[in-house]
Amino acid sequence: MRETQVQIDAARVALSEPEAPNGVMGTLAAASLAACAAVLLAGVMVLGPGVALEDGPPSASQTF
């Protein structure tokens, strides 16, 4: 009787679904990707389409 119960318990363990591992790194990666996308989208909305950024020196009217 005891041997049968041991076999039943072993079969239950073998047939049970394994627990999913904690996806902490996957969640963190998805959150960081979403944050980067939000920042880029916010920059596009603030600057607007067709805005060109120039790296030249400031003109005389901008120095005052």
mmCIF file of the N, C-alpha and C atoms, coordinates in Angstrom:
data_MODEL
# 
_entry.id   MODEL 
# 
loop_
_atom_site.group_PDB 
_atom_site.id 
_atom_site.type_symbol 
_atom_site.label_atom_id 
_atom_site.label_alt_id 
_atom_site.label_comp_id 
_atom_site.label_asym_id 
_atom_site.label_entity_id 
_atom_site.label_seq_id 
_atom_site.pdbx_PDB_ins_code 
_atom_site.Cartn_x 
_atom_site.Cartn_y 
_atom_site.Cartn_z 
_atom_site.occupancy 
_atom_site.B_iso_or_equiv 
_atom_site.pdbx_formal_charge 
_atom_site.auth_seq_id 
_atom_site.auth_comp_id 
_atom_site.auth_asym_id 
_atom_site.auth_atom_id 
_atom_site.pdbx_PDB_model_num 
ATOM 1   N N  . MET A 1 1  ? 0.837  -1.202 0.000   1.00 0.00 ? 1  MET A N  1 
ATOM 2   C CA . MET A 1 1  ? 0.000  0.000  0.000   1.00 0.00 ? 1  MET A CA 1 
ATOM 3   C C  . MET A 1 1  ? 0.876  1.258  0.000   1.00 0.00 ? 1  MET A C  1 
ATOM 4   N N  . ARG A 1 2  ? 1.905  1.254  0.799   1.00 0.00 ? 2  ARG A N  1 
ATOM 5   C CA . ARG A 1 2  ? 2.799  2.417  0.888   1.00 0.00 ? 2  ARG A CA 1 
ATOM 6   C C  . ARG A 1 2  ? 3.523  2.642  -0.438  1.00 0.00 ? 2  ARG A C  1 
ATOM 7   N N  . GLU A 1 3  ? 3.919  1.572  -1.081  1.00 0.00 ? 3  GLU A N  1 
ATOM 8   C CA . GLU A 1 3  ? 4.627  1.678  -2.358  1.00 0.00 ? 3  GLU A CA 1 
ATOM 9   C C  . GLU A 1 3  ? 3.715  2.255  -3.441  1.00 0.00 ? 3  GLU A C  1 
ATOM 10  N N  . THR A 1 4  ? 2.469  1.902  -3.409  1.00 0.00 ? 4  THR A N  1 
ATOM 11  C CA . THR A 1 4  ? 1.502  2.424  -4.375  1.00 0.00 ? 4  THR A CA 1 
ATOM 12  C C  . THR A 1 4  ? 1.324  3.929  -4.192  1.00 0.00 ? 4  THR A C  1 
ATOM 13  N N  . GLN A 1 5  ? 1.240  4.368  -2.953  1.00 0.00 ? 5  GLN A N  1 
ATOM 14  C CA . GLN A 1 5  ? 1.083  5.800  -2.677  1.00 0.00 ? 5  GLN A CA 1 
ATOM 15  C C  . GLN A 1 5  ? 2.316  6.575  -3.135  1.00 0.00 ? 5  GLN A C  1 
ATOM 16  N N  . VAL A 1 6  ? 3.488  6.005  -2.956  1.00 0.00 ? 6  VAL A N  1 
ATOM 17  C CA . VAL A 1 6  ? 4.721  6.652  -3.402  1.00 0.00 ? 6  VAL A CA 1 
ATOM 18  C C  . VAL A 1 6  ? 4.717  6.792  -4.920  1.00 0.00 ? 6  VAL A C  1 
ATOM 19  N N  . GLN A 1 7  ? 4.252  5.756  -5.611  1.00 0.00 ? 7  GLN A N  1 
ATOM 20  C CA . GLN A 1 7  ? 4.185  5.810  -7.073  1.00 0.00 ? 7  GLN A CA 1 
ATOM 21  C C  . GLN A 1 7  ? 3.155  6.846  -7.539  1.00 0.00 ? 7  GLN A C  1 
ATOM 22  N N  . ILE A 1 8  ? 2.044  6.927  -6.832  1.00 0.00 ? 8  ILE A N  1 
ATOM 23  C CA . ILE A 1 8  ? 1.016  7.916  -7.182  1.00 0.00 ? 8  ILE A CA 1 
ATOM 24  C C  . ILE A 1 8  ? 1.560  9.329  -6.987  1.00 0.00 ? 8  ILE A C  1 
ATOM 25  N N  . ASP A 1 9  ? 2.243  9.560  -5.881  1.00 0.00 ? 9  ASP A N  1 
ATOM 26  C CA . ASP A 1 9  ? 2.824  10.879 -5.620  1.00 0.00 ? 9  ASP A CA 1 
ATOM 27  C C  . ASP A 1 9  ? 3.886  11.233 -6.654  1.00 0.00 ? 9  ASP A C  1 
ATOM 28  N N  . ALA A 1 10 ? 4.699  10.255 -7.031  1.00 0.00 ? 10 ALA A N  1 
ATOM 29  C CA . ALA A 1 10 ? 5.731  10.497 -8.043  1.00 0.00 ? 10 ALA A CA 1 
ATOM 30  C C  . ALA A 1 10 ? 5.096  10.823 -9.393  1.00 0.00 ? 10 ALA A C  1 
ATOM 31  N N  . ALA A 1 11 ? 4.008  10.143 -9.722  1.00 0.00 ? 11 ALA A N  1 
ATOM 32  C CA . ALA A 1 11 ? 3.316  10.410 -10.983 1.00 0.00 ? 11 ALA A CA 1 
ATOM 33  C C  . ALA A 1 11 ? 2.683  11.796 -10.972 1.00 0.00 ? 11 ALA A C  1 
ATOM 34  N N  . ARG A 1 12 ? 2.149  12.211 -9.837  1.00 0.00 ? 12 ARG A N  1 
ATOM 35  C CA . ARG A 1 12 ? 1.552  13.551 -9.740  1.00 0.00 ? 12 ARG A CA 1 
ATOM 36  C C  . ARG A 1 12 ? 2.614  14.632 -9.929  1.00 0.00 ? 12 ARG A C  1 
ATOM 37  N N  . VAL A 1 13 ? 3.774  14.409 -9.339  1.00 0.00 ? 13 VAL A N  1 
ATOM 38  C CA . VAL A 1 13 ? 4.858  15.382 -9.480  1.00 0.00 ? 13 VAL A CA 1 
ATOM 39  C C  . VAL A 1 13 ? 5.318  15.436 -10.930 1.00 0.00 ? 13 VAL A C  1 
ATOM 40  N N  . ALA A 1 14 ? 5.426  14.271 -11.566 1.00 0.00 ? 14 ALA A N  1 
ATOM 41  C CA . ALA A 1 14 ? 5.892  14.222 -12.955 1.00 0.00 ? 14 ALA A CA 1 
ATOM 42  C C  . ALA A 1 14 ? 4.882  14.844 -13.911 1.00 0.00 ? 14 ALA A C  1 
ATOM 43  N N  . LEU A 1 15 ? 3.601  14.726 -13.621 1.00 0.00 ? 15 LEU A N  1 
ATOM 44  C CA . LEU A 1 15 ? 2.569  15.229 -14.520 1.00 0.00 ? 15 LEU A CA 1 
ATOM 45  C C  . LEU A 1 15 ? 2.141  16.662 -14.230 1.00 0.00 ? 15 LEU A C  1 
ATOM 46  N N  . SER A 1 16 ? 2.549  17.189 -13.092 1.00 0.00 ? 16 SER A N  1 
ATOM 47  C CA . SER A 1 16 ? 2.146  18.556 -12.762 1.00 0.00 ? 16 SER A CA 1 
ATOM 48  C C  . SER A 1 16 ? 2.920  19.540 -13.635 1.00 0.00 ? 16 SER A C  1 
ATOM 49  N N  . GLU A 1 17 ? 2.291  20.676 -13.910 1.00 0.00 ? 17 GLU A N  1 
ATOM 50  C CA . GLU A 1 17 ? 2.928  21.699 -14.732 1.00 0.00 ? 17 GLU A CA 1 
ATOM 51  C C  . GLU A 1 17 ? 4.014  22.393 -13.923 1.00 0.00 ? 17 GLU A C  1 
ATOM 52  N N  . PRO A 1 18 ? 5.160  22.608 -14.535 1.00 0.00 ? 18 PRO A N  1 
ATOM 53  C CA . PRO A 1 18 ? 6.216  23.322 -13.809 1.00 0.00 ? 18 PRO A CA 1 
ATOM 54  C C  . PRO A 1 18 ? 5.817  24.781 -13.612 1.00 0.00 ? 18 PRO A C  1 
ATOM 55  N N  . GLU A 1 19 ? 6.252  25.341 -12.526 1.00 0.00 ? 19 GLU A N  1 
ATOM 56  C CA . GLU A 1 19 ? 5.943  26.739 -12.252 1.00 0.00 ? 19 GLU A CA 1 
ATOM 57  C C  . GLU A 1 19 ? 6.733  27.619 -13.206 1.00 0.00 ? 19 GLU A C  1 
ATOM 58  N N  . ALA A 1 20 ? 6.084  28.634 -13.684 1.00 0.00 ? 20 ALA A N  1 
ATOM 59  C CA . ALA A 1 20 ? 6.755  29.561 -14.591 1.00 0.00 ? 20 ALA A CA 1 
ATOM 60  C C  . ALA A 1 20 ? 7.800  30.349 -13.806 1.00 0.00 ? 20 ALA A C  1 
ATOM 61  N N  . PRO A 1 21 ? 8.973  30.526 -14.390 1.00 0.00 ? 21 PRO A N  1 
ATOM 62  C CA . PRO A 1 21 ? 9.992  31.299 -13.684 1.00 0.00 ? 21 PRO A CA 1 
ATOM 63  C C  . PRO A 1 21 ? 9.580  32.767 -13.599 1.00 0.00 ? 21 PRO A C  1 
ATOM 64  N N  . ASN A 1 22 ? 10.111 33.425 -12.624 1.00 0.00 ? 22 ASN A N  1 
ATOM 65  C CA . ASN A 1 22 ? 9.823  34.848 -12.459 1.00 0.00 ? 22 ASN A CA 1 
ATOM 66  C C  . ASN A 1 22 ? 10.403 35.608 -13.634 1.00 0.00 ? 22 ASN A C  1 
ATOM 67  N N  . GLY A 1 23 ? 9.601  36.338 -14.334 1.00 0.00 ? 23 GLY A N  1 
ATOM 68  C CA . GLY A 1 23 ? 10.060 37.087 -15.495 1.00 0.00 ? 23 GLY A CA 1 
ATOM 69  C C  . GLY A 1 23 ? 10.445 38.507 -15.136 1.00 0.00 ? 23 GLY A C  1 
ATOM 70  N N  . VAL A 1 24 ? 11.257 38.665 -14.124 1.00 0.00 ? 24 VAL A N  1 
ATOM 71  C CA . VAL A 1 24 ? 11.615 40.001 -13.658 1.00 0.00 ? 24 VAL A CA 1 
ATOM 72  C C  . VAL A 1 24 ? 12.424 40.736 -14.721 1.00 0.00 ? 24 VAL A C  1 
ATOM 73  N N  . MET A 1 25 ? 13.396 40.059 -15.309 1.00 0.00 ? 25 MET A N  1 
ATOM 74  C CA . MET A 1 25 ? 14.238 40.718 -16.302 1.00 0.00 ? 25 MET A CA 1 
ATOM 75  C C  . MET A 1 25 ? 13.438 41.049 -17.568 1.00 0.00 ? 25 MET A C  1 
ATOM 76  N N  . GLY A 1 26 ? 12.541 40.162 -17.954 1.00 0.00 ? 26 GLY A N  1 
ATOM 77  C CA . GLY A 1 26 ? 11.706 40.439 -19.116 1.00 0.00 ? 26 GLY A CA 1 
ATOM 78  C C  . GLY A 1 26 ? 10.784 41.620 -18.880 1.00 0.00 ? 26 GLY A C  1 
ATOM 79  N N  . THR A 1 27 ? 10.240 41.688 -17.689 1.00 0.00 ? 27 THR A N  1 
ATOM 80  C CA . THR A 1 27 ? 9.368  42.811 -17.335 1.00 0.00 ? 27 THR A CA 1 
ATOM 81  C C  . THR A 1 27 ? 10.146 44.114 -17.308 1.00 0.00 ? 27 THR A C  1 
ATOM 82  N N  . LEU A 1 28 ? 11.349 44.068 -16.753 1.00 0.00 ? 28 LEU A N  1 
ATOM 83  C CA . LEU A 1 28 ? 12.189 45.264 -16.695 1.00 0.00 ? 28 LEU A CA 1 
ATOM 84  C C  . LEU A 1 28 ? 12.582 45.724 -18.096 1.00 0.00 ? 28 LEU A C  1 
ATOM 85  N N  . ALA A 1 29 ? 12.907 44.792 -18.963 1.00 0.00 ? 29 ALA A N  1 
ATOM 86  C CA . ALA A 1 29 ? 13.276 45.147 -20.334 1.00 0.00 ? 29 ALA A CA 1 
ATOM 87  C C  . ALA A 1 29 ? 12.092 45.762 -21.074 1.00 0.00 ? 29 ALA A C  1 
ATOM 88  N N  . ALA A 1 30 ? 10.916 45.193 -20.896 1.00 0.00 ? 30 ALA A N  1 
ATOM 89  C CA . ALA A 1 30 ? 9.728  45.733 -21.556 1.00 0.00 ? 30 ALA A CA 1 
ATOM 90  C C  . ALA A 1 30 ? 9.403  47.135 -21.035 1.00 0.00 ? 30 ALA A C  1 
ATOM 91  N N  . ALA A 1 31 ? 9.559  47.341 -19.746 1.00 0.00 ? 31 ALA A N  1 
ATOM 92  C CA . ALA A 1 31 ? 9.281  48.660 -19.169 1.00 0.00 ? 31 ALA A CA 1 
ATOM 93  C C  . ALA A 1 31 ? 10.276 49.703 -19.669 1.00 0.00 ? 31 ALA A C  1 
ATOM 94  N N  . SER A 1 32 ? 11.547 49.331 -19.770 1.00 0.00 ? 32 SER A N  1 
ATOM 95  C CA . SER A 1 32 ? 12.542 50.294 -20.243 1.00 0.00 ? 32 SER A CA 1 
ATOM 96  C C  . SER A 1 32 ? 12.339 50.612 -21.719 1.00 0.00 ? 32 SER A C  1 
ATOM 97  N N  . LEU A 1 33 ? 11.956 49.616 -22.503 1.00 0.00 ? 33 LEU A N  1 
ATOM 98  C CA . LEU A 1 33 ? 11.674 49.861 -23.919 1.00 0.00 ? 33 LEU A CA 1 
ATOM 99  C C  . LEU A 1 33 ? 10.469 50.789 -24.078 1.00 0.00 ? 33 LEU A C  1 
ATOM 100 N N  . ALA A 1 34 ? 9.444  50.574 -23.273 1.00 0.00 ? 34 ALA A N  1 
ATOM 101 C CA . ALA A 1 34 ? 8.263  51.436 -23.328 1.00 0.00 ? 34 ALA A CA 1 
ATOM 102 C C  . ALA A 1 34 ? 8.607  52.859 -22.895 1.00 0.00 ? 34 ALA A C  1 
ATOM 103 N N  . ALA A 1 35 ? 9.466  52.997 -21.898 1.00 0.00 ? 35 ALA A N  1 
ATOM 104 C CA . ALA A 1 35 ? 9.859  54.331 -21.441 1.00 0.00 ? 35 ALA A CA 1 
ATOM 105 C C  . ALA A 1 35 ? 10.652 55.065 -22.518 1.00 0.00 ? 35 ALA A C  1 
ATOM 106 N N  . CYS A 1 36 ? 11.561 54.362 -23.176 1.00 0.00 ? 36 CYS A N  1 
ATOM 107 C CA . CYS A 1 36 ? 12.336 54.989 -24.263 1.00 0.00 ? 36 CYS A CA 1 
ATOM 108 C C  . CYS A 1 36 ? 11.420 55.419 -25.402 1.00 0.00 ? 36 CYS A C  1 
ATOM 109 N N  . ALA A 1 37 ? 10.477 54.577 -25.745 1.00 0.00 ? 37 ALA A N  1 
ATOM 110 C CA . ALA A 1 37 ? 9.541  54.919 -26.818 1.00 0.00 ? 37 ALA A CA 1 
ATOM 111 C C  . ALA A 1 37 ? 8.699  56.131 -26.437 1.00 0.00 ? 37 ALA A C  1 
ATOM 112 N N  . ALA A 1 38 ? 8.291  56.214 -25.188 1.00 0.00 ? 38 ALA A N  1 
ATOM 113 C CA . ALA A 1 38 ? 7.486  57.352 -24.737 1.00 0.00 ? 38 ALA A CA 1 
ATOM 114 C C  . ALA A 1 38 ? 8.288  58.645 -24.789 1.00 0.00 ? 38 ALA A C  1 
ATOM 115 N N  . VAL A 1 39 ? 9.555  58.584 -24.405 1.00 0.00 ? 39 VAL A N  1 
ATOM 116 C CA . VAL A 1 39 ? 10.401 59.783 -24.445 1.00 0.00 ? 39 VAL A CA 1 
ATOM 117 C C  . VAL A 1 39 ? 10.612 60.234 -25.886 1.00 0.00 ? 39 VAL A C  1 
ATOM 118 N N  . LEU A 1 40 ? 10.876 59.287 -26.774 1.00 0.00 ? 40 LEU A N  1 
ATOM 119 C CA . LEU A 1 40 ? 11.055 59.651 -28.181 1.00 0.00 ? 40 LEU A CA 1 
ATOM 120 C C  . LEU A 1 40 ? 9.776  60.233 -28.774 1.00 0.00 ? 40 LEU A C  1 
ATOM 121 N N  . LEU A 1 41 ? 8.651  59.637 -28.445 1.00 0.00 ? 41 LEU A N  1 
ATOM 122 C CA . LEU A 1 41 ? 7.377  60.139 -28.954 1.00 0.00 ? 41 LEU A CA 1 
ATOM 123 C C  . LEU A 1 41 ? 7.083  61.534 -28.405 1.00 0.00 ? 41 LEU A C  1 
ATOM 124 N N  . ALA A 1 42 ? 7.396  61.763 -27.148 1.00 0.00 ? 42 ALA A N  1 
ATOM 125 C CA . ALA A 1 42 ? 7.178  63.087 -26.559 1.00 0.00 ? 42 ALA A CA 1 
ATOM 126 C C  . ALA A 1 42 ? 8.064  64.122 -27.236 1.00 0.00 ? 42 ALA A C  1 
ATOM 127 N N  . GLY A 1 43 ? 9.295  63.754 -27.558 1.00 0.00 ? 43 GLY A N  1 
ATOM 128 C CA . GLY A 1 43 ? 10.187 64.674 -28.262 1.00 0.00 ? 43 GLY A CA 1 
ATOM 129 C C  . GLY A 1 43 ? 9.672  65.017 -29.638 1.00 0.00 ? 43 GLY A C  1 
ATOM 130 N N  . VAL A 1 44 ? 9.127  64.056 -30.333 1.00 0.00 ? 44 VAL A N  1 
ATOM 131 C CA . VAL A 1 44 ? 8.569  64.310 -31.663 1.00 0.00 ? 44 VAL A CA 1 
ATOM 132 C C  . VAL A 1 44 ? 7.349  65.208 -31.557 1.00 0.00 ? 44 VAL A C  1 
ATOM 133 N N  . MET A 1 45 ? 6.525  65.017 -30.545 1.00 0.00 ? 45 MET A N  1 
ATOM 134 C CA . MET A 1 45 ? 5.323  65.839 -30.395 1.00 0.00 ? 45 MET A CA 1 
ATOM 135 C C  . MET A 1 45 ? 5.685  67.268 -29.993 1.00 0.00 ? 45 MET A C  1 
ATOM 136 N N  . VAL A 1 46 ? 6.716  67.442 -29.172 1.00 0.00 ? 46 VAL A N  1 
ATOM 137 C CA . VAL A 1 46 ? 7.101  68.787 -28.743 1.00 0.00 ? 46 VAL A CA 1 
ATOM 138 C C  . VAL A 1 46 ? 7.742  69.543 -29.897 1.00 0.00 ? 46 VAL A C  1 
ATOM 139 N N  . LEU A 1 47 ? 8.656  68.889 -30.599 1.00 0.00 ? 47 LEU A N  1 
ATOM 140 C CA . LEU A 1 47 ? 9.354  69.562 -31.692 1.00 0.00 ? 47 LEU A CA 1 
ATOM 141 C C  . LEU A 1 47 ? 8.480  69.708 -32.923 1.00 0.00 ? 47 LEU A C  1 
ATOM 142 N N  . GLY A 1 48 ? 7.623  68.754 -33.139 1.00 0.00 ? 48 GLY A N  1 
ATOM 143 C CA . GLY A 1 48 ? 6.761  68.796 -34.310 1.00 0.00 ? 48 GLY A CA 1 
ATOM 144 C C  . GLY A 1 48 ? 7.478  68.246 -35.535 1.00 0.00 ? 48 GLY A C  1 
ATOM 145 N N  . PRO A 1 49 ? 6.714  67.911 -36.534 1.00 0.00 ? 49 PRO A N  1 
ATOM 146 C CA . PRO A 1 49 ? 7.334  67.366 -37.743 1.00 0.00 ? 49 PRO A CA 1 
ATOM 147 C C  . PRO A 1 49 ? 8.042  68.458 -38.548 1.00 0.00 ? 49 PRO A C  1 
ATOM 148 N N  . GLY A 1 50 ? 9.138  68.120 -39.151 1.00 0.00 ? 50 GLY A N  1 
ATOM 149 C CA . GLY A 1 50 ? 9.853  69.045 -40.029 1.00 0.00 ? 50 GLY A CA 1 
ATOM 150 C C  . GLY A 1 50 ? 10.733 70.041 -39.317 1.00 0.00 ? 50 GLY A C  1 
ATOM 151 N N  . VAL A 1 51 ? 10.980 69.888 -38.030 1.00 0.00 ? 51 VAL A N  1 
ATOM 152 C CA . VAL A 1 51 ? 11.849 70.809 -37.305 1.00 0.00 ? 51 VAL A CA 1 
ATOM 153 C C  . VAL A 1 51 ? 13.282 70.331 -37.464 1.00 0.00 ? 51 VAL A C  1 
ATOM 154 N N  . ALA A 1 52 ? 14.158 71.226 -37.895 1.00 0.00 ? 52 ALA A N  1 
ATOM 155 C CA . ALA A 1 52 ? 15.571 70.884 -38.072 1.00 0.00 ? 52 ALA A CA 1 
ATOM 156 C C  . ALA A 1 52 ? 16.369 71.512 -36.935 1.00 0.00 ? 52 ALA A C  1 
ATOM 157 N N  . LEU A 1 53 ? 17.172 70.724 -36.275 1.00 0.00 ? 53 LEU A N  1 
ATOM 158 C CA . LEU A 1 53 ? 18.026 71.226 -35.207 1.00 0.00 ? 53 LEU A CA 1 
ATOM 159 C C  . LEU A 1 53 ? 19.386 71.577 -35.801 1.00 0.00 ? 53 LEU A C  1 
ATOM 160 N N  . GLU A 1 54 ? 19.848 72.792 -35.584 1.00 0.00 ? 54 GLU A N  1 
ATOM 161 C CA . GLU A 1 54 ? 21.131 73.229 -36.126 1.00 0.00 ? 54 GLU A CA 1 
ATOM 162 C C  . GLU A 1 54 ? 22.131 73.357 -34.994 1.00 0.00 ? 54 GLU A C  1 
ATOM 163 N N  . ASP A 1 55 ? 23.348 72.922 -35.253 1.00 0.00 ? 55 ASP A N  1 
ATOM 164 C CA . ASP A 1 55 ? 24.395 72.969 -34.236 1.00 0.00 ? 55 ASP A CA 1 
ATOM 165 C C  . ASP A 1 55 ? 25.357 74.130 -34.458 1.00 0.00 ? 55 ASP A C  1 
ATOM 166 N N  . GLY A 1 56 ? 24.967 75.118 -35.200 1.00 0.00 ? 56 GLY A N  1 
ATOM 167 C CA . GLY A 1 56 ? 25.834 76.258 -35.473 1.00 0.00 ? 56 GLY A CA 1 
ATOM 168 C C  . GLY A 1 56 ? 25.910 77.193 -34.281 1.00 0.00 ? 56 GLY A C  1 
ATOM 169 N N  . PRO A 1 57 ? 26.825 78.153 -34.335 1.00 0.00 ? 57 PRO A N  1 
ATOM 170 C CA . PRO A 1 57 ? 26.929 79.123 -33.233 1.00 0.00 ? 57 PRO A CA 1 
ATOM 171 C C  . PRO A 1 57 ? 25.693 80.022 -33.203 1.00 0.00 ? 57 PRO A C  1 
ATOM 172 N N  . PRO A 1 58 ? 25.355 80.548 -32.041 1.00 0.00 ? 58 PRO A N  1 
ATOM 173 C CA . PRO A 1 58 ? 24.169 81.406 -31.953 1.00 0.00 ? 58 PRO A CA 1 
ATOM 174 C C  . PRO A 1 58 ? 24.388 82.705 -32.729 1.00 0.00 ? 58 PRO A C  1 
ATOM 175 N N  . SER A 1 59 ? 23.329 83.209 -33.287 1.00 0.00 ? 59 SER A N  1 
ATOM 176 C CA . SER A 1 59 ? 23.428 84.472 -34.022 1.00 0.00 ? 59 SER A CA 1 
ATOM 177 C C  . SER A 1 59 ? 23.508 85.635 -33.036 1.00 0.00 ? 59 SER A C  1 
ATOM 178 N N  . ALA A 1 60 ? 23.793 86.822 -33.546 1.00 0.00 ? 60 ALA A N  1 
ATOM 179 C CA . ALA A 1 60 ? 23.955 88.000 -32.694 1.00 0.00 ? 60 ALA A CA 1 
ATOM 180 C C  . ALA A 1 60 ? 22.664 88.346 -31.978 1.00 0.00 ? 60 ALA A C  1 
ATOM 181 N N  . SER A 1 61 ? 21.524 88.091 -32.596 1.00 0.00 ? 61 SER A N  1 
ATOM 182 C CA . SER A 1 61 ? 20.257 88.434 -31.968 1.00 0.00 ? 61 SER A CA 1 
ATOM 183 C C  . SER A 1 61 ? 19.914 87.478 -30.824 1.00 0.00 ? 61 SER A C  1 
ATOM 184 N N  . GLN A 1 62 ? 20.519 86.302 -30.795 1.00 0.00 ? 62 GLN A N  1 
ATOM 185 C CA . GLN A 1 62 ? 20.219 85.331 -29.741 1.00 0.00 ? 62 GLN A CA 1 
ATOM 186 C C  . GLN A 1 62 ? 21.130 85.476 -28.532 1.00 0.00 ? 62 GLN A C  1 
ATOM 187 N N  . THR A 1 63 ? 22.173 86.280 -28.621 1.00 0.00 ? 63 THR A N  1 
ATOM 188 C CA . THR A 1 63 ? 23.121 86.389 -27.514 1.00 0.00 ? 63 THR A CA 1 
ATOM 189 C C  . THR A 1 63 ? 22.644 87.319 -26.419 1.00 0.00 ? 63 THR A C  1 
ATOM 190 N N  . PHE A 1 64 ? 21.662 88.170 -26.665 1.00 0.00 ? 64 PHE A N  1 
ATOM 191 C CA . PHE A 1 64 ? 21.197 89.116 -25.645 1.00 0.00 ? 64 PHE A CA 1 
ATOM 192 C C  . PHE A 1 64 ? 20.106 88.564 -24.835 1.00 0.00 ? 64 PHE A C  1 
# 
